[in-house]
Each structure stands twice: as structure tokens, then as C-alpha cells.
């Protein structure tokens, strides 16, 4: 089974790009937390999985030796080639479900921003990341927090009590698998897996987990985007930083 290529849907693509042009969760919450966990990338060979329109690839390229960005969306890659290109950046149309064409021990850093929750075979993905990293290399990825993907009732995830206090539903947490959500268009498919599954998969594939973060918005960020206040109730994202043993 292949990953859903929702980003080549024109309505979804246009809506997503419009979202990224304004104040958004990526720039105000997820990306600051990811940058805080980045190792020193000077001289590194970097792979960006699910690189999208290449903003991170361009940023990496100023210090890295080489940057490879992969994505399954042709629209995203064409945009990346136009607005985020550089002499040491290479873009490839490639699914994270099959990284077999990438040589072993090639990268100092495997990076992924909000893509791994689309992966169907998470074990295979993590095993591939371990294989293509150099010894001592780093895997740094963010994804939707499992408490966010838990509920199968994706249309109504918040409840209020009689006093007006807001709570977040985490029903169905133990039931892993597909979640069908409406995000710009109907039937966008995410994969729900428990935190314990993520940790166990990393460890059994040989990774040493160094840090785990669940970003909380800064007061200044909430002032810019009021919707971030819901992340004071629950975290939208979870980030893992892991190392391939020497």
C-alpha cells in the first residue's frame, strides 16, 4: 500500500500554500522547537524526508555540505526547484515508504518535519533511516502528537464542561491505524500510533533516543496567532531526536 499523495491535489496544495504564507503552527510552534534540537550542521550531508516546498533545505544549504530533499508530491518539488534551489541542494521524487535507492551510511542528519504521521510502514521507515545514516548520525523528526490523532471522531475533538472549561478528547488512543480527517479537502489520511510504539520502534532498530519534545507555544506566538492557545491544553506535535550508535 502506498502513501496518499494529497499534496498533488490542487485544492489542497493551493490551500496549504496560502496557509504557510500567513501566521501558522509550523512557523510559530513546530519549527522553533525543531531548530532548538538541531545539531551543528556545518559540513553535514543532510536528507530531508517529506521536504515539501524546500524551505528547510534552503536553510540547511547555507552551512551543510550537501542537502537532499525527497517528497512524493510533484507540485511541491516543482515549487522547491523554483523558490528554494541552491548549488548543493538536490530534490528527488521519492516515497519515504521505499528508500532502498539511497546508499547506506550516506547522511549525517536525516530530518523530517511533520511527515512521519503519513507513513504506513513505520518500522520499515525507521529501519531505512538507520541504514542510510552514518555512524553517530542523527535522526530528527516531528509528527502530529498521538493524542491529537487518537480520536476516530475527527470532527469534534474538544468538549466543554458545565463551567466552560475546555477539554481534549483522546478516545481510541489504544486503537492504532488510519484516521480520516477533513483538512482543506475530505478524507486526508493520517496514521495513528501510540507514543510507546514510536519509542519501541526507534529502539529496536538501533537508535539511541536523545531527546523528546512536545512544544508549547510562547506567549508572543499566541498573541500573533490566537489559535495556538489550544496547545496550552494539549500538544499538537511531538519531536524525537535519536542517534545511530557508533
Secondary structure, DSSP 8 states (H G I E B T S, - for coil): -----GGGSHHHHHHHHHHHHSS-HIIIIIHHHHHHH----TT-EEEEET-TTSHHHHHHHTT-SEEEEEES-HHHHHHHHHHS--TTEEEEE--TT--TTS-TT-EEEEEESS-GGG-S-HHHHHHHHHHHEEEEEEEEEEEE-HHHH--S-TT--EEE-TT--EEE--TTTT--EEEEE-SSSS-EEEEE--HHHHHHHHHHTTEEEEEEE-----HHHHHH-GGGGGGGTS-SEEEEEEEE--
